[in-house]
Amino acid sequence: MSTVRHLAGLGPREATSPAYLQALTWLEQRFRAAGYQTRRQALRVPAGVSWGVPVRAGTTWNLIATKPGFAPSAPHRIVGAHLDTVPQAPGAEDNASGIAVLLGTAQLSPRLPTVFVAFGAEEPRGDGDNRHHYGSRAYVASLPPAQRNALRGMVSLDRVGVGTVVPICSAQADDVALRNEVRAVAARVGVPSRVCVNRSSDHWSFVRSGLPGVRLGSTPYAEYHSARDLPRVVSPAQLGRMGRVVSAWLGS
């Protein structure tokens, strides 16, 4: 919850804004303090309209964190969460909650090497797939063939602090292998879950490119994409459920 409060306290973090860069710098420091090497991946995003508000063109960044000695061609996993918000929302649930679980699970020692990524510009800048998920699309496009072949699964943490059940969402109805794997882990650690089909997060950038990905989170809430998306919206108990699921998956 301290991560949620800090990020929401910065105010809206639209992908090209000074507040986004401030959040990125803070998160980078947290990863480095936990023993990670970090890299900023810059990308340009166009002007557009984000949830009814005009946004300017500019540069944003993904933040990529790996432990020293990470070998991209060896089997590994990715855990990601978007750091940006729509222009009118401080984004406690969407998506400081996801960043909180990302940072928390990065403190673990996973069975497989794991890349932790904070994505920029997940929020839409217009209608359609090509005006959405800019950071994760740029990240996937940058992966060399050997790293693509070595990826064993990607989990996107997006709106993970509302509700009492963990949504585990595939991007396509017939793409269930990773979804079933994560759900089995949830059952093993006693966390209630439900399955769903949802393309509205960064896992879709991986799946549409032929890579395994799922989304955790997506429970509707009244404060969505509004100035009322404040820390009081987020349930510490639900963050705990999400953390237990991701932790168990990384340890399996």
N, C-alpha and C positions, 0 to 999 in steps of 0.2 A: 504493500500500500504506500510505502514511502516513495517508490518510483512513480506510482500513479499520481500522488499528490504533487511531486516535483514537476512532472511533465505538464500536467493540467495547469499548474501554477504559472507556467510560461505563457499561457494563453494559446490561441489557435496557432498551429504549426503547419500552415500551408507550405508546400514543398519548396517554393523559391523564396520564402520569407526569412528575415533575420532570426525569428524565433525557431524556425526549423534548424538552422545552422547552430544555434545555441544548444538546442536539444541534442543534436548530433555530437557536438563537442563534449557535452556532459556524458553521454552514453559511451563515447570512445574512451574517456577517462576511466569509467567504471570497468570496461572490459580490460583495459590495460592493467588496472589495479588487481584484476583477477588472474593475471598471468597470460593474457592473450596478446597476440600480435594483431594489429588492425590495419585495414586498408580502406581508403575512401575511393569509391568508384563514381566518378562524375558522369552526369548525363544531362543533356538539354531536354527541356520539356516545352511544349508550345503554349501559347496563350489559349484561353478558352473560358468556359463557364463551369464552375464547380458547385454543384448543388444550388444553382440559382445565383451565384456570385461570380462576377468576372475575375479571372486570375491572369497574371501576366506571364509571358514567356520568360525562361531563365534557366539557370543551372540548379540541379539538386544532386544529392549524393546518396548512394547506398553505403552502408558501413558493414564491412565484412571482417569477422573476428575468427581467428584460428589459433590453436595452440602451436608453439614452436615445433618445427619438424613435420608439420602436416604435409602429407603427400597426396596431391590431388588425384593421382591415378590409382590410389589404393581405395578399397571399399570404405565408404563414409556416408554420413547422413547430413541433412541440412534442417535446421530449425530457423524459421523466419517470422518476422512481424513487421508491419509497416509503422513507420515513425511519424508520418505526416497526418494532418487532419484536413477536413474541409475548412474554408476560410472563416466560418462563423462559429466554430466549435472548439472549446479547449480540449475535447477528446479524451476524457478520463477513461471511458469504456472503449471508445473507438479512436486511438488504439493504444493508449498508455497501458491498458490492462494487458495487452499482448506483449508489449515491451517488458513489462514487469515479470511475466512468466519467462520470457526469453532470457532476461538477465539472471533470474533466479536459477533456472536450469543450467545455465552456463557455469555455475559453481560446482557442478557434478563431475564425476569421472566416467564418461559413457563407455559402453563396451566397444563401439566403433568410433573412430574419430568423427567429430561433428563440427560443421561450419555453422556459425551463428550469424544471421544477416538481418540488419535493420534496413528495410526497403524504403526508398523515397518515392513520392508521387504515385502511391497506390490509388489515391482518391481520384475520381473522374475529373477530366477537364473537357467534358463533352459526352456525347452518346456513343455507345458501341465499344467493343473490345479494344479497338485501336486508340481510344481516348482514355484508357484506364490502365492501371497496373504498369506504369512506365518503368519503375525501378526494377521490378522482377523480370520484366521482359528484356531489359538491357542486361541484367545479370545472366539470364539463361542464354542469351545470344552470345555472350562472351565466353561461355564454357567450351574448352577444347574437347574433342571427341573422347580422349582418354578419361577426362573427368566426368563427362556425361555417362560413360559406360560404368564408371565406378560408383555412381550415386545409387544408394539402396533405398532412399525414401526421403521425401521432404514434407515437413509439417508446417503449415502456416497458422500462426496464432492471431486471430482477428476477432475482437469483441468477445473476450473470454471471461468477463467478470460479472455477468448477469445470469440469473437462473440457478437451478439446483441440479440440472442434468447436463452432461457434457455432449454438445453436438459434434459428431464426427462426420464430416461432409466430403464426399467424393465430388469430382467435377463432372462426372458422367455416370449415368445409371448403371452401365455395365463395367465400370472400372472400380472393382470392389476389393482387390487383393490387399492393398495397403490399408484401406478403411477397415477391413475385417481384422487385419493384424493389430491395428491400434485399438479397436474395440475389444479384442480378446485381452489385451493388456489392461484396459480399463476394468474389465470384469474381474481379472485376477487380483487387482488391488482394491476391489470393492467400490468402484466409482460408477454410479449410474450413467448410462450414455444412451444416445439415440442416433440413428443414421439419417443422413439427408443428402441431397444433391444440390450443390451450390458452386457457382463459378465466380462469385463476387469476392475474390481474394487472390493473393499472390500464388497460391497453389495452381491456379489455372494457367499461369504462364509456363509452369513446368509440364503440366499434363498436356497442354496443346502442342508442346514440343516433343512429346513421346516419353516424358520422364514421370516417375511415380510421385504423386503428391496428394495430400489431403488437407482439409481445413478443420481446425478445432475452433468452435465458437460460431455464433450467429443467432443467438436468442434475441427476438425483438424486444425493444424497450422504448418508452415514450419519449425519451430525451435524445434519441438518435439524431445526429447531424444538426444539433442545435446548441445554443449558448448554455443550455441546462445540462450538458454532458459533463458533470462535475464529479469529484471523487465520491460523493455520497451515493452515486448511482452504482458504484462497484461494490460487490460483495467479497469480503476477504475469504469467506468460506468457499466461494466458487473459484477464486484464484487458487486456493489450495487444492481443490479437485483437479483443476487443469494441470497444476504443477505436478501432482502425483501421477497423472496419466503420462505426461511428457517424460518425467523422470523414469518411470517404469519402462517406457518404450526405449529410451536411450540406454537403459541398462539391460535390455533383452537381446 
